[in-house]
Amino acid sequence: MEIGLGKNGRRAYELEEIGIVPARRTRDPEEVSITWQIDAYRFDTPLMGSPMDSIASPETVIAMGRQGALGVLDLEGLWTRYESPQPLLDEIRELDDEAATQRLQEIYAEPVKEELIGRRIEEIRQAGVVTAARLSPQHTAQYHKAVIDAGVDIFVIRGTTVSAEHVSGRAEPLNLKQFIYELDVPVVVGGCATYTAALHLMRTGAAGVLVGFGGGSGHTTRSVLGVAVPMASAIGDVAAARRDYLDESGGRYVHVIADGGMTRSGDIAKALACGSDAVMIGSPLARAAEAPGGGFHWGSEAHHGELPRGERLNVGTIGSLSSILHGPSSISDGSMNLMGALRRTMATSGYSDLKEFQRVEVVVNPHR
């Protein structure tokens, strides 16, 4: 599309602008499989919890694992900066909106402690669930040995935008391909939002690629940086990169994980319909009674020391983690029984598993 005489742009779509089309065949929801397997790890649901302090403490990561999902602990969050972060979580909940960002910056100025990295990972491992933990690209080289030594199962390298080729004149950048090659654990890396960026990340040997810029509800990257790629189109582009890389590599399958911008069960279904293998969500889980944020939600972008690109949001509390994931739901807005809704969507459109469901027809409704 022509934006002006000197600039063209492609029309892209958000998840809310598309709809899933039912097929001629329907199924019973009980006969639908929503299991997801990445590397050697199999999960009852295609769902990852975002590595945000408002939803992911060691206790809630364990709880997510027991509910069939994959929780991810942020290794640059409060749990690795403080021996006991509960008083600070209580304080964050009580902050007024004007003071929240500055106080978050002060709280997160405390250095990360390597001994706490190992202790938190060990705490999750002892519970017998798959252990996943996140570092930013900037700190992966510094702390990865402590993470691997502690026995993490899945390593997540997550930033606002992660590239396979970061150019820096100040410091030696992380060589993702070499780094992943030398690790014995699967690595999930992102975010990215284009075909080319995703293809380059897949060539590093990553087991999964995160699509999107994370943050979702509390993210202000669009306003602060002007960076934004609508999720439905981004997932479709990265899914195309997955298909082409499958041919290029002779059969190596890289998982596409939609990250951010999904607040309702319908958003999750549409992300999978566009081609993602799983989703990473934050704000829906921040509304669980067990969430450390106590009804408030924020990501790592909200406390950036130089240029915050997120906000602390009051999302409220609506029920237990179990009821949000698996029901029963007492609310009709798609915020509870997320996995039950996914089963029903797949059953209504006639698909029995997630790989088949990626072929479902979708329509565009840009004026919604």
N, C-alpha and C positions, 0 to 999 in steps of 0.2 A: 504494500500500500504506500502511496505517496504521502509523506508527512508535509513536505514542502518541496520546492523545485530541486533543492540540493540534498534531500534526505528521504530515503525509503525505509519502511519498517514492516515487519511481518505481523499480521494479526495473530495474537495469542489468546488463550482462554484460561480462565480460572475454573476451579472445580465446580463452583456454583453456577457456571454458565453452561454446563453440560448435563445430560440426563442419560440414564441407562434404559435401554429398550428391552422389554420382556420378549422372550422367544416363544415359539409355538409350543414348546414343551415345558412343563413345570415339574417340580420334585417336592418331596417332603423335606422340610428343613432338617429333620433328624438324619437324613441320608446324605447330607452335604458334608464334605470334609474341608476344614479350614486349617489343617495342619501345614506347617512350614518348616523346611529343613535347610539350614545353611551350614556347609561343610559337614562335620560329623554330628551337628547338634540339631535335634528335632524339637519343635515346639507345637503345642496344641493350638496356638493362635498365631497369625502373621503380624504380631504387634511388638514393638519395642517402646519402652518408656524413655523419653528424652532425658539426657544427662543434665538435669536442672535441680538445684538445691530445693526448690519448692515442691518437687515431687519425689526425688530420689535420695533417700537416706539408705544406709545399709539395711535397715529393717524393711523399708518399702520395696527395695530391690529384691529382697528375699521373698516378700509377699507376692510381687509380680511373678517371680519364677514359679511359685507354688500355684499361681492362677493360670499357668500355661503361657505366659508372656516372657519377654526378655527385658529386665530392667537394666539400666546402664548408669553406673555411678560416675559423677563428675570428679575426677581426681585433681581438679584445680578449684574445687568448691570449699564450702565451710568444713566438710568432714575431714579434709586433709590439711586444713589451716589451723583448726582448733581441736583440742582434746575433747571438749564438750561444747558443741555449738548450740545447744538448746536455748540458753539465755539470749543468744543473738537472734535466733529464729523468732523468739517471743518478741524481741525488740522490733524486728523488721515488720511484724504484723501490726505493731502499734504506731508506726511512723505515719505522719500525715503526708499527703501526696507531694507537697512542695519540698519536703526535706528528704524524701525517700532516696532519690538518686545520689545525692551527696553522701548520705550516711552509708549507703551500700558501697560506695567507692572506698570509704574509710574502713569498713568492716573487711572488705576483700583485699585491702592493702597488706594484710598479714601474710607473711611468706608461707608457701606450701612446705610441709615437712615430710621428708621422704619416709621416715619411720611410720607416719600415719598412713601413707599410701599402702604399704605392705599390710598394716594391721586391718585396714578397712576391707581390702580384698580378701584377706584370710577369714575375716568375719563372715563374708558372704559365702566363700567356699565351704566353710564348716557347716553351713546350712544345707548343703547338698544340691544347690541349684546351679545352673550355668552362670558363670561369673563374667560379666562384661564391664569394662571401664573405659572412660574417655579421657584423652588428653588433647589439647589444642596442637596444631602443627608447630607452633612456636616453642612448645615445651616438650615435644615428644622425644627429641634427642637427649634432653637433660634427664628425664625421669623414666624412660622406657625400661631401663634395666631393673629398676625397683618393681615395676609392674609385672614384668615377665618372671622375675624371681619369686614373686608372691603367688604365681600360679594362675594368672588370668586366663580364661578360656577364649574370649573374643576381645580383641583390641579395637577400640573405636577412636579414629583420628577425626575430630569434627571441629570445623570452624565455619565462619560465615561463608567464605568461599575458599576452597582448597584446590590447588592446581598441582599437576605433576611437574610443572616447570615454573618454580618461583624464582624470579630474578632479584638479586639483592647485591648491592655494592658494599653493604655494611658487615654482613656476616655470611658464613657458609650456609646455604639453605639446606633444608632436609631433602635428601635424595630418596624419594619415596620408593622407587623401584629397588634400590639396593637395600633399603631399610626393611621392606616387606619380604624380600628374598631371604634375608638373614634371620627372620623370625620363624618360630615353629608354631605360631598360632594364627588363625584367620584374622584378617584385618578388614574392618569396614571403614571407608573413608569418604569424606564429603564436607560441605556440600558443593554441588555443581548444578548447573541448570541448562547446559547446552550439549548437543551431540558431540562436538569436538572435545570439550573438556572432559566429558564422561568417558569417551573412548581412550583418552590419554590416561585417565585414572585406572581404567580397566587393564591397560597394558602394564601397569606397575605390579600387577599380581594380586590386587585387592580381591577379597571374597565378596564384598558388597560395596555399592556406591550409594551415598545419600544424595537424594535429589531435593533441591530447595536450599533456602538459606537458614533453615531452622528458626527458632524463636517464635514463629507463628503469631499468636495473639498479642504478645507483648513486644513484638519486633517493630522498630521504627527505621529500619534500614532504608525503606523506600523514601522516607522523609529526609533522613540525614544524608544519605549518600546518593539518592536517586536511583539505586539499584533495585530492580524488581523484574521477575520473570513469572508470569502466571503459571500456577502449578500443573494444570491439566496438560498444557502444551509442553512444559518442561519434562514431565514424566514420559509423555509420548516420544519426545526427542531422545531421551536417555534410554528408553526401551529399544529404540531403533539402533542405538549404539551397541546395546547388549546383543542384539540379533547379528549385527555385522561383526562384532568381536567374536561371537561364537563360531562364525565361519572362518574368520582370520586366524583364530587360535587352534582350529581343529577340534572344537568341541568343548572349550572351557566356558562354563556358564558363570556369569557374575550377577549377583542379586541386585536388583534395583529397589531401593527403599525410599519411599516418599517421606520427606521430613519437613513438617511444619504446615500450617494453614488448614489443618483438619480439626474442626471443633465438634462435629456431629457424626453420627454413625453413617449417614449418607455420604459424607465427604470421604470416609475410609473406603466405602464400597466403590466410589467413583475413582479414587486413586488406584485401586487394584484393577478396575476395569480399563484404565488408561495404560496399564502395563507394569505397574509396580508389583514386586513379589511380597512386600511387607510394608508396613507403615511405622513411622516413629512419631508419637504424639506426646504433647505436654499438657496443655490446658485442660483437656477432659479428665486427666488423671490428677491434676491439681485440685479438682473438686471432690476428691475422695476424703473421707473422714480421717484416713490414716496419713494423708499427705503432710510432710513436714511444714509446708507453708501455711497450714491452717486456713485455707481458703484464699490465700494470696499466691500470686504466680509471677516469677521473674526468671530470666535466663542470664547467661554470662555476659551478654551484650549490655545488660542494664547497668553493670557496674564497671565498664571499661574505664580505665584510669584517665584517658585523654579525650575519648569521643564516645560517650554512651550512645547505644543504638537500640535501647529497649526501655521498657517501663515495668514497674511493679504494678500488677493488676489485681483488683479484688474480684475473684471469680466465684467466691462463695463455696459452700460445702453442700452437696446434694445427697450423698449416700456413701456406703462402704465401697472399697475398691472392688470387691467381688460383685456387687450389684451394678457398678459402672461397667465392668467388663462382661459379666455373664447374666445380669438380671437377678430377680425380676425388676422391671422398671415401673416406677409410679409416675413417670413424666413422659409426655408425648412429643418432646422436642428433639429426640435423637441424642440425648446426652447420657443415657443409661442403657445397659444391655447392648453395648457396642457390638459384641461378637454374635449375639443372638440376631441382631438386625442384619449383620453381614450374611449369616446363614440364610435368612429369609430372602434377602436380595438375590443371592445365588440360586435359591430354590425357585423363586418367581421367574428368573430369567433362564432356568433350565440347565444350570451347570452344576456338576458334582464336585469339582475341586478347583483350586485357585488357578492352576495353569490353564485349564479350560476357560475359566471365567475371564481371563485376560483377552479372550477373543470376542467377548460380548459386544453387541452393537451399541454405540452411543450417538446421541444427537446433540446439536448445538442450539442453545437458547440464549443468545447474547444479551437479550433485553430483560432477563429475569431480574 
